[in-house]
Amino acid sequence: MEDTTAPSVTKPIRCIVKLGGAAITCKNELEKINEETVDIVSSQLREAMVTGSSSRKVLGMDWSTRPGKSGISCDADDFEDRNLDSSSFIVVHGAGSFGHFQASKSGVHKGGLNKPLVKAGFVATRISVTTLNLEIVRALAREGIPSIGLSPFSCGWTTSERNMASADLSMVARAINSGFIPVLHGDAVLDDLQGCTILSGDVIIRHLAAYLKPEYVVFLTDVLGVYDRPPSEPNAVLLREIAVREDGSWSVVKPTLADTNTQVEITVAAHDTTGGMVTKISEAALIAKLGIDVYIVKAATTHSSRALSGEVRGAIPEDWLGTVIRFGGKGNGNC
């Protein structure tokens, strides 16, 4: 039975954002960050969170040295009389080329902490994913976003047979109430029955959405959205709107597919221990059932900027490319 400490948040959560691991890292290069994408997404998040921020000087909050960068930028006078309040966002990121290799090599996702390889892999996985978390926090901080890294393991989150068993949200709530932007990540956690497993960022988002009720959720990925088959295949069709029924089943509203019985084909990379797009769609559907619209869109594009700002809520603009997943009775389409 799931045990969740339901916190009291003093202001409504506007948006929960998932930074997909495939978008923010170079998945074919071990532990390599896609710096260009991360920098653009961080800038887009700043503009979405802080009204009028695009016309003001960015007050960076990363006052530490970086390899290959000279000097530390910090002018205390710049912060005088500057209001740092922003919309309440929560950021969750995947691991990409961080963590997945270590987890799959050692079998952490299958459990068995009594095995030396699994225990070593657990440590190695957490070193890798927390390293990425720090870099994401720093990128957001350089854009003037008061971000704070929070690890599920350190916050006491646990699973039972790989299902969420306990999740203390008190630190997330306290961070939000104090004006910070929590940045969580997929993590290696303890499991009541199998010893340990991997808790994916997509599952974390669904859990946060259920208890904190954001206005909307945005998944930033390395492709435009959800397709009816792998997007690399000829004639792949972008599914623009998906309606979720009460029983959890779903159907495509836009576009109208020629073959209404077509099954959406989904592939998962061999090293992905979290379920990839399969988990993403399943968790997005569960969020939509709560009455919360979910937008799946390519990171670092004009389409992602519009989704983050909330511009595409309601009727989907014709020139916006992405996938919206909604509860069946909501929006323009019916199941």
Phi and psi in degrees as GROMACS dihedral restraints (atoms count N, CA, C in turn):
[ dihedral_restraints ]
;  ai    aj    ak    al  type     phi  dphi    fc
    3     4     5     6     1   -74.9    20    10
    4     5     6     7     1   132.5    20    10
    6     7     8     9     1  -115.3    20    10
    7     8     9    10     1   111.3    20    10
    9    10    11    12     1  -125.6    20    10
   10    11    12    13     1   129.1    20    10
   12    13    14    15     1   -80.8    20    10
   13    14    15    16     1   106.4    20    10
   15    16    17    18     1   -79.7    20    10
   16    17    18    19     1   111.4    20    10
   18    19    20    21     1   -85.1    20    10
   19    20    21    22     1   169.0    20    10
   21    22    23    24     1  -106.6    20    10
   22    23    24    25     1   116.2    20    10
   24    25    26    27     1  -102.8    20    10
   25    26    27    28     1   128.8    20    10
   27    28    29    30     1   -78.9    20    10
   28    29    30    31     1   -18.4    20    10
   30    31    32    33     1  -137.1    20    10
   31    32    33    34     1   147.9    20    10
   33    34    35    36     1   -62.6    20    10
   34    35    36    37     1   146.2    20    10
   36    37    38    39     1   -81.9    20    10
   37    38    39    40     1   123.0    20    10
   39    40    41    42     1   -79.1    20    10
   40    41    42    43     1   -47.0    20    10
   42    43    44    45     1  -153.4    20    10
   43    44    45    46     1   142.4    20    10
   45    46    47    48     1  -109.5    20    10
   46    47    48    49     1   129.3    20    10
   48    49    50    51     1  -115.8    20    10
   49    50    51    52     1   131.5    20    10
   51    52    53    54     1  -106.2    20    10
   52    53    54    55     1   119.6    20    10
   54    55    56    57     1   -91.5    20    10
   55    56    57    58     1   107.3    20    10
   57    58    59    60     1   -64.7    20    10
   58    59    60    61     1   138.7    20    10
   60    61    62    63     1   -59.0    20    10
   61    62    63    64     1   -35.7    20    10
   63    64    65    66     1   -69.8    20    10
   64    65    66    67     1   -21.6    20    10
   66    67    68    69     1   -87.2    20    10
   67    68    69    70     1   -38.5    20    10
   69    70    71    72     1   -94.2    20    10
   70    71    72    73     1    -7.1    20    10
   72    73    74    75     1  -129.9    20    10
   73    74    75    76     1   166.1    20    10
   75    76    77    78     1   -93.3    20    10
   76    77    78    79     1    98.6    20    10
   78    79    80    81     1   -63.7    20    10
   79    80    81    82     1   -20.6    20    10
   81    82    83    84     1   -93.8    20    10
   82    83    84    85     1     1.9    20    10
   84    85    86    87     1  -124.5    20    10
   85    86    87    88     1   117.5    20    10
   87    88    89    90     1   -56.3    20    10
   88    89    90    91     1   123.8    20    10
   90    91    92    93     1    52.1    20    10
   91    92    93    94     1    49.4    20    10
   93    94    95    96     1  -120.2    20    10
   94    95    96    97     1   123.3    20    10
   96    97    98    99     1   -84.2    20    10
   97    98    99   100     1   140.8    20    10
   99   100   101   102     1   -84.2    20    10
  100   101   102   103     1    86.5    20    10
  102   103   104   105     1   -62.9    20    10
  103   104   105   106     1   -37.2    20    10
  105   106   107   108     1   -62.2    20    10
  106   107   108   109     1   -46.9    20    10
  108   109   110   111     1   -64.4    20    10
  109   110   111   112     1   -44.7    20    10
  111   112   113   114     1   -60.9    20    10
  112   113   114   115     1   -42.1    20    10
  114   115   116   117     1   -65.5    20    10
  115   116   117   118     1   -42.4    20    10
  117   118   119   120     1   -67.0    20    10
  118   119   120   121     1   -44.8    20    10
  120   121   122   123     1   -62.4    20    10
  121   122   123   124     1   -40.2    20    10
  123   124   125   126     1   -62.2    20    10
  124   125   126   127     1   -41.0    20    10
  126   127   128   129     1   -65.5    20    10
  127   128   129   130     1   -42.0    20    10
  129   130   131   132     1   -63.8    20    10
  130   131   132   133     1   -38.3    20    10
  132   133   134   135     1   -65.2    20    10
  133   134   135   136     1   -41.1    20    10
  135   136   137   138     1   -59.5    20    10
  136   137   138   139     1   -45.3    20    10
  138   139   140   141     1   -66.3    20    10
  139   140   141   142     1   -32.1    20    10
  141   142   143   144     1   -75.3    20    10
  142   143   144   145     1   -33.6    20    10
  144   145   146   147     1   -82.9    20    10
  145   146   147   148     1   -38.0    20    10
  147   148   149   150     1  -115.3    20    10
  148   149   150   151     1   113.5    20    10
  150   151   152   153     1   -62.7    20    10
  151   152   153   154     1   129.5    20    10
  153   154   155   156     1    77.4    20    10
  154   155   156   157     1     8.0    20    10
  156   157   158   159     1   -69.1    20    10
  157   158   159   160     1   -23.7    20    10
  159   160   161   162     1   -67.4    20    10
  160   161   162   163     1   -20.7    20    10
  162   163   164   165     1  -101.4    20    10
  163   164   165   166     1     1.9    20    10
  165   166   167   168     1  -113.8    20    10
  166   167   168   169     1   158.9    20    10
  168   169   170   171     1   -64.7    20    10
  169   170   171   172     1   134.5    20    10
  171   172   173   174     1   -78.1    20    10
  172   173   174   175     1   125.7    20    10
  174   175   176   177     1   -99.5    20    10
  175   176   177   178     1    95.8    20    10
  177   178   179   180     1   -65.4    20    10
  178   179   180   181     1   147.4    20    10
  180   181   182   183     1  -119.0    20    10
  181   182   183   184     1     7.4    20    10
  183   184   185   186     1   -97.0    20    10
  184   185   186   187     1    98.9    20    10
  186   187   188   189     1  -104.8    20    10
  187   188   189   190     1    32.4    20    10
  189   190   191   192     1  -115.2    20    10
  190   191   192   193     1   161.3    20    10
  192   193   194   195     1   -74.1    20    10
  193   194   195   196     1   156.4    20    10
  195   196   197   198     1  -132.7    20    10
  196   197   198   199     1   142.5    20    10
  198   199   200   201     1   -56.7    20    10
  199   200   201   202     1   130.2    20    10
  201   202   203   204     1    82.1    20    10
  202   203   204   205     1    -2.3    20    10
  204   205   206   207     1  -115.6    20    10
  205   206   207   208     1   135.0    20    10
  207   208   209   210     1   -99.9    20    10
  208   209   210   211     1   139.6    20    10
  210   211   212   213     1    77.2    20    10
  211   212   213   214     1   164.7    20    10
  213   214   215   216     1  -123.9    20    10
  214   215   216   217     1   127.7    20    10
  216   217   218   219     1   -93.9    20    10
  217   218   219   220     1   111.4    20    10
  219   220   221   222     1  -157.3    20    10
  220   221   222   223     1   107.9    20    10
  222   223   224   225     1  -115.9    20    10
  223   224   225   226     1   105.3    20    10
  225   226   227   228     1   -59.2    20    10
  226   227   228   229     1   -32.3    20    10
  228   229   230   231     1   -64.5    20    10
  229   230   231   232     1   -27.8    20    10
  231   232   233   234     1   -63.8    20    10
  232   233   234   235     1   -24.7    20    10
  234   235   236   237     1   -87.7    20    10
  235   236   237   238     1    -7.2    20    10
  237   238   239   240     1   -65.7    20    10
  238   239   240   241     1   129.2    20    10
  240   241   242   243     1    61.6    20    10
  241   242   243   244     1    19.6    20    10
  243   244   245   246     1   -98.5    20    10
  244   245   246   247     1   125.1    20    10
  246   247   248   249     1   -83.8    20    10
  247   248   249   250     1   119.0    20    10
  249   250   251   252     1   -98.9    20    10
  250   251   252   253     1    10.6    20    10
  252   253   254   255     1   -64.5    20    10
  253   254   255   256     1   143.8    20    10
  255   256   257   258     1  -145.9    20    10
  256   257   258   259     1   167.2    20    10
  258   259   260   261     1   -60.6    20    10
  259   260   261   262     1   150.7    20    10
  261   262   263   264     1   -79.8    20    10
  262   263   264   265     1   105.1    20    10
  264   265   266   267     1  -113.9    20    10
  265   266   267   268     1   155.3    20    10
  267   268   269   270     1  -126.5    20    10
  268   269   270   271     1   135.0    20    10
  270   271   272   273     1  -112.2    20    10
  271   272   273   274     1   133.6    20    10
  273   274   275   276     1  -128.4    20    10
  274   275   276   277     1   135.4    20    10
  276   277   278   279     1  -126.1    20    10
  277   278   279   280     1   152.4    20    10
  279   280   281   282     1   -83.2    20    10
  280   281   282   283     1  -175.1    20    10
  282   283   284   285     1  -102.3    20    10
  283   284   285   286     1   -32.0    20    10
  285   286   287   288     1    58.3    20    10
  286   287   288   289     1  -123.7    20    10
  288   289   290   291     1   -83.4    20    10
  289   290   291   292     1     6.5    20    10
  291   292   293   294     1  -105.8    20    10
  292   293   294   295     1   131.0    20    10
  294   295   296   297     1    88.0    20    10
  295   296   297   298     1   -43.8    20    10
  297   298   299   300     1   -61.8    20    10
  298   299   300   301     1   -41.6    20    10
  300   301   302   303     1   -61.8    20    10
  301   302   303   304     1   -47.7    20    10
  303   304   305   306     1   -63.7    20    10
  304   305   306   307     1   -40.1    20    10
  306   307   308   309     1   -68.4    20    10
  307   308   309   310     1   -43.9    20    10
  309   310   311   312     1   -72.4    20    10
  310   311   312   313     1   -33.4    20    10
  312   313   314   315     1   -65.0    20    10
  313   314   315   316     1   -34.7    20    10
  315   316   317   318     1  -103.4    20    10
  316   317   318   319     1   -13.0    20    10
  318   319   320   321     1    78.0    20    10
  319   320   321   322     1    27.3    20    10
  321   322   323   324     1   -57.2    20    10
  322   323   324   325     1   -38.4    20    10
  324   325   326   327     1   -66.8    20    10
  325   326   327   328     1   -18.6    20    10
  327   328   329   330     1   -92.1    20    10
  328   329   330   331     1    -8.8    20    10
  330   331   332   333     1    86.7    20    10
  331   332   333   334     1  -172.9    20    10
  333   334   335   336     1    97.7    20    10
  334   335   336   337     1    54.0    20    10
  336   337   338   339     1   -63.6    20    10
  337   338   339   340     1   -14.1    20    10
  339   340   341   342     1   -72.6    20    10
  340   341   342   343     1   -13.1    20    10
  342   343   344   345     1   -89.3    20    10
  343   344   345   346     1   129.6    20    10
  345   346   347   348     1   -55.0    20    10
  346   347   348   349     1   -39.2    20    10
  348   349   350   351     1   -65.5    20    10
  349   350   351   352     1   -41.1    20    10
  351   352   353   354     1   -66.0    20    10
  352   353   354   355     1   -43.6    20    10
  354   355   356   357     1   -62.8    20    10
  355   356   357   358     1   -43.0    20    10
  357   358   359   360     1   -64.5    20    10
  358   359   360   361     1   -39.4    20    10
  360   361   362   363     1   -66.4    20    10
  361   362   363   364     1   -34.6    20    10
  363   364   365   366     1   -60.3    20    10
  364   365   366   367     1   -47.6    20    10
  366   367   368   369     1   -62.4    20    10
  367   368   369   370     1   -46.8    20    10
  369   370   371   372     1   -63.0    20    10
  370   371   372   373     1   -39.5    20    10
  372   373   374   375     1   -63.5    20    10
  373   374   375   376     1   -44.1    20    10
  375   376   377   378     1   -69.1    20    10
  376   377   378   379     1   -35.2    20    10
  378   379   380   381     1   -59.4    20    10
  379   380   381   382     1   -44.0    20    10
  381   382   383   384     1   -67.8    20    10
  382   383   384   385     1   -49.1    20    10
  384   385   386   387     1   -71.5    20    10
  385   386   387   388     1   -32.1    20    10
  387   388   389   390     1   -75.3    20    10
  388   389   390   391     1   -26.7    20    10
  390   391   392   393     1   -63.8    20    10
  391   392   393   394     1   -45.2    20    10
  393   394   395   396     1   -64.2    20    10
  394   395   396   397     1   -42.1    20    10
  396   397   398   399     1   -56.8    20    10
  397   398   399   400     1   -43.6    20    10
  399   400   401   402     1   -61.1    20    10
  400   401   402   403     1   -41.8    20    10
  402   403   404   405     1   -67.6    20    10
  403   404   405   406     1   -35.6    20    10
  405   406   407   408     1   -68.3    20    10
  406   407   408   409     1   -43.5    20    10
  408   409   410   411     1   -58.9    20    10
  409   410   411   412     1   -43.4    20    10
  411   412   413   414     1   -65.3    20    10
  412   413   414   415     1   -39.7    20    10
  414   415   416   417     1   -63.1    20    10
  415   416   417   418     1   -43.0    20    10
  417   418   419   420     1   -65.6    20    10
  418   419   420   421     1   -40.4    20    10
  420   421   422   423     1   -64.0    20    10
  421   422   423   424     1   -35.9    20    10
  423   424   425   426     1   -64.2    20    10
  424   425   426   427     1   -23.2    20    10
  426   427   428   429     1   -90.7    20    10
  427   428   429   430     1     9.7    20    10
  429   430   431   432     1    81.3    20    10
  430   431   432   433     1    15.4    20    10
  432   433   434   435     1   -92.5    20    10
  433   434   435   436     1   121.3    20    10
  435   436   437   438     1   -74.6    20    10
  436   437   438   439     1    73.9    20    10
  438   439   440   441     1   -91.8    20    10
  439   440   441   442     1   145.0    20    10
  441   442   443   444     1  -132.1    20    10
  442   443   444   445     1   123.2    20    10
  444   445   446   447     1   -75.9    20    10
  445   446   447   448     1   130.9    20    10
  447   448   449   450     1  -130.2    20    10
  448   449   450   451     1   121.5    20    10
  450   451   452   453     1   -95.9    20    10
  451   452   453   454     1   131.5    20    10
  453   454   455   456     1   -53.9    20    10
  454   455   456   457     1   -42.5    20    10
  456   457   458   459     1   -59.4    20    10
  457   458   459   460     1   -48.0    20    10
  459   460   461   462     1   -68.8    20    10
  460   461   462   463     1   -25.4    20    10
  462   463   464   465     1   -84.6    20    10
  463   464   465   466     1    -0.4    20    10
  465   466   467   468     1    87.9    20    10
  466   467   468   469     1    16.9    20    10
  468   469   470   471     1   -73.8    20    10
  469   470   471   472     1   135.1    20    10
  471   472   473   474     1  -136.1    20    10
  472   473   474   475     1   165.9    20    10
  474   475   476   477     1  -125.9    20    10
  475   476   477   478     1   169.8    20    10
  477   478   479   480     1  -138.1    20    10
  478   479   480   481     1   115.5    20    10
  480   481   482   483     1    53.3    20    10
  481   482   483   484     1    40.1    20    10
  483   484   485   486     1    73.5    20    10
  484   485   486   487     1     4.6    20    10
  486   487   488   489     1  -100.9    20    10
  487   488   489   490     1   146.5    20    10
  489   490   491   492     1   -56.2    20    10
  490   491   492   493     1   126.6    20    10
  492   493   494   495     1  -111.6    20    10
  493   494   495   496     1   -40.3    20    10
  495   496   497   498     1  -148.5    20    10
  496   497   498   499     1   132.5    20    10
  498   499   500   501     1  -146.5    20    10
  499   500   501   502     1   105.6    20    10
  501   502   503   504     1   -85.8    20    10
  502   503   504   505     1   112.5    20    10
  504   505   506   507     1   -95.3    20    10
  505   506   507   508     1     8.1    20    10
  507   508   509   510     1   -62.3    20    10
  508   509   510   511     1   -39.8    20    10
  510   511   512   513     1   -70.5    20    10
  511   512   513   514     1   -34.0    20    10
  513   514   515   516     1   -62.4    20    10
  514   515   516   517     1   -46.7    20    10
  516   517   518   519     1   -64.5    20    10
  517   518   519   520     1   -42.6    20    10
  519   520   521   522     1   -65.1    20    10
  520   521   522   523     1   -38.3    20    10
  522   523   524   525     1   -62.9    20    10
  523   524   525   526     1   -45.4    20    10
  525   526   527   528     1   -63.2    20    10
  526   527   528   529     1   -46.4    20    10
  528   529   530   531     1   -63.6    20    10
  529   530   531   532     1   -23.7    20    10
  531   532   533   534     1   -90.6    20    10
  532   533   534   535     1     1.5    20    10
  534   535   536   537     1    91.8    20    10
  535   536   537   538     1    12.1    20    10
  537   538   539   540     1   -95.6    20    10
  538   539   540   541     1   162.8    20    10
  540   541   542   543     1  -106.8    20    10
  541   542   543   544     1   107.8    20    10
  543   544   545   546     1   -67.8    20    10
  544   545   546   547     1   138.3    20    10
  546   547   548   549     1  -123.6    20    10
  547   548   549   550     1   104.2    20    10
  549   550   551   552     1  -102.2    20    10
  550   551   552   553     1   174.1    20    10
  552   553   554   555     1  -155.5    20    10
  553   554   555   556     1   159.0    20    10
  555   556   557   558     1   -59.2    20    10
  556   557   558   559     1   141.6    20    10
  558   559   560   561     1  -148.1    20    10
  559   560   561   562     1   159.6    20    10
  561   562   563   564     1   -84.5    20    10
  562   563   564   565     1   127.6    20    10
  564   565   566   567     1  -131.7    20    10
  565   566   567   568     1   166.5    20    10
  567   568   569   570     1   -80.5    20    10
  568   569   570   571     1   143.9    20    10
  570   571   572   573     1  -121.5    20    10
  571   572   573   574     1   131.6    20    10
  573   574   575   576     1   -60.3    20    10
  574   575   576   577     1   -31.9    20    10
  576   577   578   579     1  -105.5    20    10
  577   578   579   580     1   -42.3    20    10
  579   580   581   582     1  -103.6    20    10
  580   581   582   583     1     5.5    20    10
  582   583   584   585     1    96.1    20    10
  583   584   585   586     1   -51.3    20    10
  585   586   587   588     1  -160.8    20    10
  586   587   588   589     1   165.8    20    10
  588   589   590   591     1  -166.3    20    10
  589   590   591   592     1  -175.1    20    10
  591   592   593   594     1  -106.4    20    10
  592   593   594   595     1   128.2    20    10
  594   595   596   597     1  -100.7    20    10
  595   596   597   598     1   114.3    20    10
  597   598   599   600     1   -78.5    20    10
  598   599   600   601     1   155.1    20    10
  600   601   602   603     1   -62.8    20    10
  601   602   603   604     1   -31.5    20    10
  603   604   605   606     1   -66.6    20    10
  604   605   606   607     1   -39.2    20    10
  606   607   608   609     1   -67.5    20    10
  607   608   609   610     1   -38.4    20    10
  609   610   611   612     1   -60.9    20    10
  610   611   612   613     1   -43.5    20    10
  612   613   614   615     1   -62.6    20    10
  613   614   615   616     1   -43.8    20    10
  615   616   617   618     1   -60.7    20    10
  616   617   618   619     1   -40.8    20    10
  618   619   620   621     1   -65.4    20    10
  619   620   621   622     1   -45.3    20    10
  621   622   623   624     1   -62.2    20    10
  622   623   624   625     1   -41.8    20    10
  624   625   626   627     1   -63.0    20    10
  625   626   627   628     1   -39.6    20    10
  627   628   629   630     1   -64.1    20    10
  628   629   630   631     1   -35.3    20    10
  630   631   632   633     1   -99.6    20    10
  631   632   633   634     1   -25.3    20    10
  633   634   635   636     1  -107.5    20    10
  634   635   636   637     1    -8.4    20    10
  636   637   638   639     1    47.6    20    10
  637   638   639   640     1    65.5    20    10
  639   640   641   642     1   -68.9    20    10
  640   641   642   643     1   163.9    20    10
  642   643   644   645     1   -68.4    20    10
  643   644   645   646     1   -37.7    20    10
  645   646   647   648     1  -158.8    20    10
  646   647   648   649     1   164.6    20    10
  648   649   650   651     1  -127.2    20    10
  649   650   651   652     1   139.0    20    10
  651   652   653   654     1  -125.0    20    10
  652   653   654   655     1   125.5    20    10
  654   655   656   657     1  -101.8    20    10
  655   656   657   658     1   118.9    20    10
  657   658   659   660     1   -98.2    20    10
  658   659   660   661     1   122.2    20    10
  660   661   662   663     1  -124.0    20    10
  661   662   663   664     1  -174.2    20    10
  663   664   665   666     1   -97.8    20    10
  664   665   666   667     1     6.2    20    10
  666   667   668   669     1  -131.5    20    10
  667   668   669   670     1   168.2    20    10
  669   670   671   672     1   -65.1    20    10
  670   671   672   673     1   -25.6    20    10
  672   673   674   675     1   169.8    20    10
  673   674   675   676     1  -146.6    20    10
  675   676   677   678     1   -95.1    20    10
  676   677   678   679     1   131.4    20    10
  678   679   680   681     1  -111.2    20    10
  679   680   681   682     1   164.3    20    10
  681   682   683   684     1   -77.8    20    10
  682   683   684   685     1    -7.7    20    10
  684   685   686   687     1  -161.1    20    10
  685   686   687   688     1   170.8    20    10
  687   688   689   690     1   -50.1    20    10
  688   689   690   691     1   129.9    20    10
  690   691   692   693     1   -61.7    20    10
  691   692   693   694     1   -18.1    20    10
  693   694   695   696     1   -76.3    20    10
  694   695   696   697     1   -15.0    20    10
  696   697   698   699     1   -80.0    20    10
  697   698   699   700     1   149.7    20    10
  699   700   701   702     1   -60.1    20    10
  700   701   702   703     1   143.8    20    10
  702   703   704   705     1    65.6    20    10
  703   704   705   706     1    19.7    20    10
  705   706   707   708     1   -64.2    20    10
  706   707   708   709     1   137.4    20    10
  708   709   710   711     1  -111.6    20    10
  709   710   711   712     1   128.5    20    10
  711   712   713   714     1   -75.3    20    10
  712   713   714   715     1   124.1    20    10
  714   715   716   717     1   -86.5    20    10
  715   716   717   718     1   111.7    20    10
  717   718   719   720     1   -84.5    20    10
  718   719   720   721     1   -31.4    20    10
  720   721   722   723     1  -144.9    20    10
  721   722   723   724     1   129.5    20    10
  723   724   725   726     1  -121.3    20    10
  724   725   726   727     1   131.6    20    10
  726   727   728   729     1  -104.6    20    10
  727   728   729   730     1   132.3    20    10
  729   730   731   732     1  -104.1    20    10
  730   731   732   733     1   130.9    20    10
  732   733   734   735     1   -87.1    20    10
  733   734   735   736     1   168.3    20    10
  735   736   737   738     1   -58.5    20    10
  736   737   738   739     1   -34.7    20    10
  738   739   740   741     1   -82.3    20    10
  739   740   741   742     1     2.6    20    10
  741   742   743   744     1    94.4    20    10
  742   743   744   745     1   -12.9    20    10
  744   745   746   747     1   -72.3    20    10
  745   746   747   748     1   162.1    20    10
  747   748   749   750     1  -144.3    20    10
  748   749   750   751     1   158.9    20    10
  750   751   752   753     1  -141.4    20    10
  751   752   753   754     1   156.3    20    10
  753   754   755   756     1   -84.0    20    10
  754   755   756   757     1   124.5    20    10
  756   757   758   759     1   -93.1    20    10
  757   758   759   760     1   -44.8    20    10
  759   760   761   762     1  -134.2    20    10
  760   761   762   763     1   134.5    20    10
  762   763   764   765     1   -77.9    20    10
  763   764   765   766     1   172.3    20    10
  765   766   767   768     1   -79.2    20    10
  766   767   768   769     1   114.4    20    10
  768   769   770   771     1   -79.3    20    10
  769   770   771   772     1   142.7    20    10
  771   772   773   774     1   -60.5    20    10
  772   773   774   775     1   -38.8    20    10
  774   775   776   777     1  -109.3    20    10
  775   776   777   778     1   101.6    20    10
  777   778   779   780     1   -68.4    20    10
  778   779   780   781     1   -11.9    20    10
  780   781   782   783     1   -95.8    20    10
  781   782   783   784     1     4.4    20    10
  783   784   785   786     1   -60.0    20    10
  784   785   786   787     1   130.7    20    10
  786   787   788   789     1   -92.7    20    10
  787   788   789   790     1   131.5    20    10
  789   790   791   792     1   -70.4    20    10
  790   791   792   793     1   124.4    20    10
  792   793   794   795     1   -90.2    20    10
  793   794   795   796     1   133.0    20    10
  795   796   797   798     1  -130.8    20    10
  796   797   798   799     1   133.0    20    10
  798   799   800   801     1  -114.4    20    10
  799   800   801   802     1   153.1    20    10
  801   802   803   804     1  -127.0    20    10
  802   803   804   805     1   130.0    20    10
  804   805   806   807     1   -60.5    20    10
  805   806   807   808     1   145.6    20    10
  807   808   809   810     1   -60.5    20    10
  808   809   810   811     1   -30.7    20    10
  810   811   812   813     1   -91.4    20    10
  811   812   813   814     1    -1.9    20    10
  813   814   815   816     1   -81.4    20    10
  814   815   816   817     1   109.9    20    10
  816   817   818   819     1   -89.3    20    10
  817   818   819   820     1     4.8    20    10
  819   820   821   822     1  -111.6    20    10
  820   821   822   823     1    -3.4    20    10
  822   823   824   825     1   100.0    20    10
  823   824   825   826     1    -7.6    20    10
  825   826   827   828     1    54.5    20    10
  826   827   828   829     1  -138.6    20    10
  828   829   830   831     1   -64.0    20    10
  829   830   831   832     1   -28.3    20    10
  831   832   833   834     1   -57.8    20    10
  832   833   834   835     1   -50.6    20    10
  834   835   836   837     1   -65.2    20    10
  835   836   837   838     1   -40.1    20    10
  837   838   839   840     1   -58.4    20    10
  838   839   840   841     1   -48.7    20    10
  840   841   842   843     1   -67.4    20    10
  841   842   843   844     1   -41.8    20    10
  843   844   845   846     1   -61.6    20    10
  844   845   846   847     1   -46.0    20    10
  846   847   848   849     1   -69.4    20    10
  847   848   849   850     1   -37.1    20    10
  849   850   851   852     1   -62.7    20    10
  850   851   852   853     1   -38.1    20    10
  852   853   854   855     1   -65.2    20    10
  853   854   855   856     1   -39.8    20    10
  855   856   857   858     1   -66.4    20    10
  856   857   858   859     1   -35.7    20    10
  858   859   860   861     1   -67.3    20    10
  859   860   861   862     1   -44.0    20    10
  861   862   863   864     1   -59.8    20    10
  862   863   864   865     1   -35.4    20    10
  864   865   866   867     1   -62.1    20    10
  865   866   867   868     1   -20.6    20    10
  867   868   869   870     1   -80.2    20    10
  868   869   870   871     1    -2.5    20    10
  870   871   872   873     1    87.5    20    10
  871   872   873   874     1    17.0    20    10
  873   874   875   876     1  -109.0    20    10
  874   875   876   877     1   120.7    20    10
  876   877   878   879     1   -68.9    20    10
  877   878   879   880     1   140.4    20    10
  879   880   881   882     1  -119.7    20    10
  880   881   882   883     1   132.0    20    10
  882   883   884   885     1  -116.2    20    10
  883   884   885   886     1   123.9    20    10
  885   886   887   888     1  -110.4    20    10
  886   887   888   889     1   120.4    20    10
  888   889   890   891     1  -151.7    20    10
  889   890   891   892     1   155.7    20    10
  891   892   893   894     1   -72.7    20    10
  892   893   894   895     1   132.4    20    10
  894   895   896   897     1   -67.3    20    10
  895   896   897   898     1   152.8    20    10
  897   898   899   900     1    61.8    20    10
  898   899   900   901     1    35.2    20    10
  900   901   902   903     1  -124.9    20    10
  901   902   903   904     1   168.7    20    10
  903   904   905   906     1   -62.7    20    10
  904   905   906   907     1   -29.0    20    10
  906   907   908   909     1   -67.8    20    10
  907   908   909   910     1   -39.5    20    10
  909   910   911   912     1   -69.7    20    10
  910   911   912   913     1   -36.8    20    10
  912   913   914   915     1   -61.6    20    10
  913   914   915   916     1   -42.2    20    10
  915   916   917   918     1   -69.4    20    10
  916   917   918   919     1   -36.4    20    10
  918   919   920   921     1   -67.6    20    10
  919   920   921   922     1   -43.1    20    10
  921   922   923   924     1   -63.6    20    10
  922   923   924   925     1   -37.3    20    10
  924   925   926   927     1   -75.6    20    10
  925   926   927   928     1   -14.0    20    10
  927   928   929   930     1    88.2    20    10
  928   929   930   931     1     6.9    20    10
  930   931   932   933     1   -63.8    20    10
  931   932   933   934     1   -30.2    20    10
  933   934   935   936     1   -96.1    20    10
  934   935   936   937     1    10.7    20    10
  936   937   938   939     1   -67.8    20    10
  937   938   939   940     1   149.0    20    10
  939   940   941   942     1    86.9    20    10
  940   941   942   943     1  -135.5    20    10
  942   943   944   945     1   -66.0    20    10
  943   944   945   946     1   135.3    20    10
  945   946   947   948     1   -79.1    20    10
  946   947   948   949     1   121.5    20    10
  948   949   950   951     1   -61.0    20    10
  949   950   951   952     1   142.6    20    10
  951   952   953   954     1   -64.2    20    10
  952   953   954   955     1   -29.0    20    10
  954   955   956   957     1   -92.6    20    10
  955   956   957   958     1     9.2    20    10
  957   958   959   960     1   -97.9    20    10
  958   959   960   961     1   131.0    20    10
  960   961   962   963     1  -110.9    20    10
  961   962   963   964     1   120.0    20    10
  963   964   965   966     1   171.2    20    10
  964   965   966   967     1  -174.1    20    10
  966   967   968   969     1  -122.6    20    10
  967   968   969   970     1   130.8    20    10
  969   970   971   972     1  -107.8    20    10
  970   971   972   973     1   130.0    20    10
  972   973   974   975     1  -114.5    20    10
  973   974   975   976     1   120.8    20    10
  975   976   977   978     1  -131.1    20    10
  976   977   978   979     1   160.7    20    10
  978   979   980   981     1   -67.5    20    10
  979   980   981   982     1   143.1    20    10
  981   982   983   984     1   -51.8    20    10
  982   983   984   985     1   -36.2    20    10
  984   985   986   987     1   -85.5    20    10
  985   986   987   988     1     5.2    20    10
  987   988   989   990     1  -112.9    20    10
  988   989   990   991     1   151.5    20    10
  990   991   992   993     1    85.9    20    10
  991   992   993   994     1  -161.3    20    10
  993   994   995   996     1   -88.6    20    10
  994   995   996   997     1   -17.9    20    10
  996   997   998   999     1  -107.2    20    10
  997   998   999  1000     1   157.0    20    10
  999  1000  1001  1002     1  -122.0    20    10
 1000  1001  1002  1003     1   148.6    20    10
